[in-house]
Amino acid sequence: HNPWADPPESCDVYEDQKAGRYDNSRAVPNRNGRTDVEGCCWWGRGVIQTTGVCHYGKLNYYLGKHAADDGRDSRYPNIDFCKDPGIICSSKQHKELKWIAGMFYWIESLQTYNERGWNYMDELHKFVDGGMSDHSFINAVSGVVNRLCHDPPCASGPVDGAEERADNFKKVLTMLT
């Protein structure tokens, strides 16, 4: 929530919103049953656009101040990602944060994705074993990252920038192979 921004930002439905809708009427547990995810709500930052209550809360819980406050090991014990989400991109001391946040999301949310018969790790193996030529894999991954489903268009809408994502992936793959 950033009411002093111009225009003001808040965790609510806003004009021209491209992803999902917010229902702030009740706490919704994450897959671990937790509803105490720091109470933070912010828009995307970093290489994979860390967004929302759960992602910032998880960063704080596992890597930030919350971990340190609980007496657990913390890579960034003095950083409260919920109070200062901009630190992901603005830290002079920890310039790696934008990549750490992206990798944390990739490992925690994407690599564990297993919905309706589509398992990320299995599909990755098929993609690689198949010579990395079936680009439906990148479309599915883009759907998971952007809309939380592997078979867009998803209930929340089409993948934002799907064609550009696929083109960028092909460019990078060509450069690496």
Secondary structure, 3 states (H helix, E strand, C coil): CECCCCCCECCCCCCCCCCCCCCCCCCCCCCCCCCCCCCCCCCCECCCCECHHHHHHHHHHHHCHHHHHCCCCCCCCCCCCCCCCCHHHHCCCCCCHHHHHHHHHHHHHHCCCEECCEEHHHHHHHHHHCCCCCCHHHHHHHHHHHHCCCCCCECCECCCCHHHHHHHHHHHHHHHC
